[in-house]
Amino acid sequence: MAPPFRRLLAAEIVVAPGVDTDSLGTFSGEIPRKDGLVETALMKAELAFDTLDVDCAMASEGSYGPIDRVPLQAGGVEIMAFIDRRRGLRLVETMSTHRTNWRMWRFRPRDPSLPMAARALGFPEHGVFVMRNSDYSEPVKGLETLEQVTAAVDREAARSDDRLALMIADMRAHRNPMRMKVLRALGGKLARRLGRLCPRCTAPGFGHIDSRRGLPCEGCGGPTHCIDFEIDGCSACSHAVVRVRRDGRRMASRLSCLPCRESLLGARHS
């Protein structure tokens, strides 16, 4: 996140020392996340104020796994929170992505397909976790060689109630270069937003806060589920303005309108 902040805002990012973010939940699963993504990211940012004498802090939180209704396709969402306690700002930017190596496989001891699966996850450049399939509370981390992964799989499978070990992509950012690229892109998105000043109070971070659906149908003029307009706002003074869609679209297709779509399909069948 440092390069876009340095380039766009001439700001330097300093890592807060002695902050235990694992207390809010871990990617490896032994400590469950108690709160939602946004709340956790904001709490992480607040922790920086305990060890650094600064006005601004930021933190990220992410979630990866199979996509709903598309179980063979993995995806993720990244959350980046920014707090300026002097100005009273609390900003959150998000980014959804399909660019991830998140996968999981189950193996029995001495499974010959293990090396190929590890390489498919990007190992050793990308890290992996190994754990018992019957108990996720003791993941094996920090594996550096294929021999270590093989030994961990054999050991954890032997300890598991069902004789299976689980190997899963390590999604911690420092062990996942693919995730770091997503975080860098999200850092640029947040930096660009901080570069926008509120037209009323000049506080940084003026940007998107809501979307309103109801774009009129080109056939009947009724509201559809499509976005009609966006709302940009300031988290410091609550000033907000309506913004038209970036693509300039003013009407929705008849296929986006349930009554018109049913009418069109009925006409075709008749």
C-alpha positions as CSV (number, residue, x, y, z in Angstrom):
1,M,0.0,0.0,0.0
2,A,3.0,2.3,0.5
3,P,3.7,3.0,-3.3
4,P,0.3,4.5,-4.2
5,F,0.2,6.6,-1.0
6,R,3.7,7.9,-1.7
7,R,3.0,8.6,-5.3
8,L,-0.5,10.1,-5.0
9,L,-0.4,11.8,-1.6
10,A,3.3,12.2,-0.8
11,A,2.5,10.3,2.4
12,E,4.6,7.6,4.1
13,I,3.1,4.5,5.7
14,V,4.7,3.3,8.9
15,V,4.0,-0.1,10.3
16,A,2.7,0.1,13.9
17,P,4.8,-2.0,16.2
18,G,3.5,-4.5,18.7
19,V,0.0,-4.8,17.3
20,D,-1.6,-8.2,17.7
21,T,-4.1,-8.3,14.8
22,D,-4.5,-12.1,15.3
23,S,-6.6,-11.3,18.4
24,L,-9.4,-10.2,16.0
25,G,-9.3,-13.4,13.9
26,T,-6.9,-15.4,11.8
27,F,-7.0,-16.6,8.2
28,S,-5.8,-20.0,9.4
29,G,-9.0,-20.4,11.4
30,E,-7.7,-21.2,14.9
31,I,-9.1,-17.8,16.1
32,P,-12.5,-17.0,14.6
33,R,-13.3,-13.5,13.4
34,K,-15.9,-12.3,15.9
35,D,-17.1,-9.3,13.9
36,G,-17.8,-8.4,10.2
37,L,-15.1,-7.4,7.7
38,V,-15.7,-3.7,8.0
39,E,-15.9,-3.6,11.8
40,T,-12.7,-5.7,12.0
41,A,-10.8,-3.5,9.6
42,L,-11.8,-0.4,11.6
43,M,-10.8,-2.1,14.9
44,K,-7.4,-3.0,13.4
45,A,-6.8,0.6,12.4
46,E,-7.7,1.8,15.9
47,L,-5.0,-0.5,17.4
48,A,-2.3,1.5,15.7
49,F,-3.1,4.5,17.9
50,D,-2.1,2.4,20.9
51,T,1.6,2.2,19.8
52,L,2.1,5.2,17.5
53,D,1.6,8.9,18.1
54,V,-0.2,9.7,14.8
55,D,-3.5,11.2,13.7
56,C,-4.1,8.8,10.9
57,A,-4.2,5.0,10.7
58,M,-5.3,2.4,8.2
59,A,-5.7,-1.4,8.1
60,S,-7.0,-4.1,5.8
61,E,-9.1,-7.2,6.2
62,G,-10.1,-9.8,3.7
63,S,-12.2,-12.9,3.1
64,Y,-11.6,-15.6,0.4
65,G,-13.4,-18.8,-0.5
66,P,-15.8,-20.4,-2.9
67,I,-18.3,-18.0,-4.6
68,D,-21.9,-18.5,-3.8
69,R,-23.7,-20.7,-6.4
70,V,-20.4,-21.2,-8.2
71,P,-18.6,-23.6,-5.8
72,L,-15.7,-24.5,-8.2
73,Q,-14.8,-20.8,-8.6
74,A,-13.0,-18.9,-5.8
75,G,-13.1,-15.2,-5.1
76,G,-12.6,-12.7,-2.4
77,V,-13.3,-9.3,-1.0
78,E,-10.8,-6.8,0.5
79,I,-11.7,-4.1,2.9
80,M,-9.4,-1.1,3.7
81,A,-10.3,1.2,6.5
82,F,-8.8,4.7,7.1
83,I,-9.2,6.7,10.3
84,D,-8.2,10.4,10.8
85,R,-9.0,11.0,14.4
86,R,-8.2,14.7,14.3
87,R,-10.7,15.4,11.5
88,G,-13.2,12.7,12.7
89,L,-12.9,10.8,9.4
90,R,-13.7,7.0,9.1
91,L,-13.4,5.8,5.5
92,V,-13.9,2.3,4.1
93,E,-13.0,1.2,0.6
94,T,-13.7,-2.3,-0.8
95,M,-12.6,-4.4,-3.8
96,S,-14.0,-7.7,-5.0
97,T,-11.7,-10.0,-6.9
98,H,-11.5,-13.3,-8.7
99,R,-7.7,-13.0,-8.8
100,T,-6.8,-15.5,-6.1
101,N,-5.1,-18.8,-5.7
102,W,-7.5,-19.8,-2.9
103,R,-8.1,-23.6,-3.1
104,M,-8.3,-26.5,-0.7
105,W,-7.6,-30.2,-1.1
106,R,-7.9,-33.2,1.2
107,F,-5.3,-36.0,1.2
108,R,-4.6,-39.4,2.7
109,P,-1.1,-40.2,3.9
110,R,1.5,-40.6,1.1
111,D,-0.9,-39.3,-1.6
112,P,1.1,-39.1,-4.9
113,S,-1.0,-36.1,-6.2
114,L,0.2,-33.9,-3.3
115,P,3.2,-32.3,-5.1
116,M,1.1,-31.3,-8.1
117,A,-1.6,-29.8,-5.9
118,A,1.0,-27.8,-4.0
119,R,2.4,-26.4,-7.2
120,A,-1.1,-25.5,-8.4
121,L,-1.4,-23.3,-5.3
122,G,1.8,-21.5,-6.3
123,F,4.0,-23.1,-3.6
124,P,6.6,-22.3,-2.4
125,E,6.2,-18.6,-3.6
126,H,2.7,-18.8,-2.1
127,G,2.3,-20.4,1.3
128,V,0.0,-23.2,2.4
129,F,-1.6,-24.4,5.6
130,V,-2.0,-28.0,6.6
131,M,-4.4,-29.2,9.2
132,R,-6.4,-32.2,10.3
133,N,-9.6,-32.5,8.4
134,S,-11.5,-33.3,11.6
135,D,-10.0,-30.4,13.6
136,Y,-9.0,-27.0,12.2
137,S,-7.8,-25.6,15.5
138,E,-4.1,-26.4,15.0
139,P,-3.0,-25.4,11.5
140,V,0.6,-26.1,10.5
141,K,2.1,-22.8,9.2
142,G,5.5,-21.7,7.9
143,L,6.1,-24.6,5.6
144,E,9.0,-23.8,3.3
145,T,9.7,-26.9,1.3
146,L,7.7,-29.6,-0.4
147,E,9.2,-32.2,2.0
148,Q,7.9,-30.2,4.9
149,V,4.4,-30.1,3.3
150,T,4.4,-33.8,2.6
151,A,5.5,-34.6,6.2
152,A,2.8,-32.3,7.6
153,V,0.1,-33.9,5.5
154,D,1.1,-37.4,6.4
155,R,1.3,-36.5,10.1
156,E,-2.0,-34.5,10.3
157,A,-3.8,-37.2,8.3
158,A,-2.7,-39.8,10.7
159,R,-3.9,-37.7,13.6
160,S,-7.3,-36.9,12.0
161,D,-10.4,-38.9,12.9
162,D,-11.2,-39.5,9.2
163,R,-7.5,-40.1,8.2
164,L,-7.6,-37.0,6.0
165,A,-5.4,-33.9,6.0
166,L,-6.5,-30.5,4.6
167,M,-4.1,-28.4,2.5
168,I,-5.3,-24.9,1.9
169,A,-3.8,-21.7,0.4
170,D,-2.2,-19.4,3.0
171,M,-4.1,-16.1,2.5
172,R,-2.0,-14.1,4.9
173,A,-0.8,-11.2,2.8
174,H,2.9,-11.7,3.5
175,R,2.7,-15.3,2.3
176,N,0.5,-14.5,-0.7
177,P,1.9,-12.3,-3.5
178,M,-1.3,-12.5,-5.5
179,R,-3.3,-11.1,-2.6
180,M,-0.6,-8.3,-2.2
181,K,-1.3,-7.2,-5.7
182,V,-5.0,-6.8,-4.9
183,L,-4.2,-4.9,-1.7
184,R,-1.9,-2.6,-3.7
185,A,-4.7,-1.8,-6.2
186,L,-7.1,-1.2,-3.3
187,G,-4.5,1.1,-1.7
188,G,-4.5,3.1,-4.9
189,K,-8.2,3.4,-4.8
190,L,-8.2,4.6,-1.2
191,A,-5.4,7.1,-1.9
192,R,-7.3,8.6,-4.9
193,R,-10.3,9.0,-2.7
194,L,-8.3,10.7,0.0
195,G,-7.1,13.1,-2.7
196,R,-10.7,14.3,-3.2
197,L,-11.7,17.2,-0.9
198,C,-15.2,17.9,0.3
199,P,-16.6,20.9,-1.6
200,R,-18.1,22.2,1.6
201,C,-15.6,21.6,4.5
202,T,-12.5,20.6,2.4
203,A,-12.0,17.4,4.4
204,P,-10.2,14.7,2.4
205,G,-12.0,11.5,1.4
206,F,-15.1,12.8,-0.5
207,G,-16.4,9.9,-2.5
208,H,-19.0,7.2,-3.0
209,I,-21.2,6.4,-0.1
210,D,-24.4,4.9,-1.6
211,S,-26.1,3.7,-4.8
212,R,-29.8,4.0,-5.5
213,R,-31.5,1.5,-7.8
214,G,-34.6,2.1,-9.9
215,L,-33.3,3.1,-13.3
216,P,-36.4,3.5,-15.5
217,C,-37.3,0.8,-18.0
218,E,-37.0,1.9,-21.6
219,G,-40.3,0.1,-22.4
220,C,-42.7,0.9,-19.6
221,G,-40.9,3.6,-17.6
222,G,-41.2,1.6,-14.4
223,P,-38.3,1.2,-11.9
224,T,-35.9,-1.7,-12.4
225,H,-33.2,-3.2,-10.2
226,C,-30.5,-1.4,-12.1
227,I,-28.6,1.5,-10.4
228,D,-30.2,4.8,-11.2
229,F,-27.7,7.2,-9.6
230,E,-24.8,7.3,-7.2
231,I,-24.3,9.4,-4.1
232,D,-21.0,10.9,-3.1
233,G,-20.5,12.2,0.4
234,C,-18.2,13.4,3.2
235,S,-17.8,11.5,6.4
236,A,-16.7,14.6,8.3
237,C,-19.6,17.0,7.6
238,S,-22.2,14.7,6.0
239,H,-22.4,16.8,2.9
240,A,-23.7,14.7,0.0
241,V,-24.3,15.1,-3.7
242,V,-26.1,13.0,-6.4
243,R,-24.0,11.8,-9.3
244,V,-25.3,10.3,-12.5
245,R,-24.1,6.9,-13.7
246,R,-20.5,7.0,-15.1
247,D,-21.7,5.4,-18.3
248,G,-24.4,8.1,-18.8
249,R,-27.1,5.5,-19.2
250,R,-30.6,6.9,-18.5
251,M,-32.8,4.0,-19.3
252,A,-32.6,0.3,-18.5
253,S,-33.2,-2.6,-21.0
254,R,-36.6,-4.2,-21.1
255,L,-34.9,-7.4,-20.1
256,S,-34.0,-5.8,-16.8
257,C,-37.6,-5.1,-16.1
258,L,-39.6,-8.1,-14.7
259,P,-43.0,-7.1,-16.2
260,C,-41.5,-6.3,-19.6
261,R,-39.4,-9.4,-19.7
262,E,-42.3,-11.6,-18.9
263,S,-44.3,-9.8,-21.6
264,L,-41.5,-10.3,-24.1
265,L,-41.1,-14.0,-23.3
266,G,-44.9,-14.6,-23.4
267,A,-45.0,-13.0,-26.9
268,R,-42.2,-15.2,-28.1
269,H,-43.9,-18.4,-26.8
270,S,-47.2,-17.4,-28.4
